[in-house]
Amino acid sequence: MPGRWTTVLGGCALALAIIAVPGGAGSRAAGQPPAALTEAGETSVPIGWTQFCAHFPEDCRSRPARIETLALTRAAWGQLTSINAHVNAAIEPVTDMEQYGQEEVWTYPLSGRGDCEDYVLLKKQMLVRAGLPASALLITVVRDRKGEGHAILTVRTDRGDYVLDNETDDIRLWHETGYRFVKRQSREDPNRWVTIGPASAPAAVASQ
């Protein structure tokens, strides 16, 4: 990636000392959804991911050496919030049709413009380069409040599954988004995808 992303990343450390870490998973009230999503069986790989890997094979070929859950320390929370906000501010939102004349193109937003998948790809790359475990940073497909397809980054932490979204700088637990979760990358292999959903109804998303 060009040096411009190094500049973006360099400003993230400034916020670390003033960002509060959310409460622990143990504080969840009775009756609330589980803090972590449930993974069901293997499912189809998005065509956009396959095409992305053809252009950026170095970002797709390796399985993580260890399957890790991110410890949500103050420093880790600062990295998540800072990179999420910086990428959201740095990239101009446009559709793939407007930029490429195609319906679905997953790529890094090298032009400074992109859609939801492009935001997610850049956030994941920057967070991995910042030292966060790749196995905890999972590209995820959801249905938004309008029922339309949308891509986000879910982060597996010791306090639940949090969501990084280009539509907001707020980082929320998955059940606070209002989205219907469909599928995401497997923690064991980024080129495998699994269906996901609330623990009570994983089958509801299996056909997507």
Helices and strands as residue ranges (DSSP letters): H 3-10, G 12-18, G 25-27, E 38-43, H 47-55, G 57-59, H 74-90, E 92-93, H 96-100, E 113-114, H 116-129, G 134-136, E 137-143, E 149-157, E 160-165, E 168-173, G 174-176, E 180-185, E 193-197, G 202-205
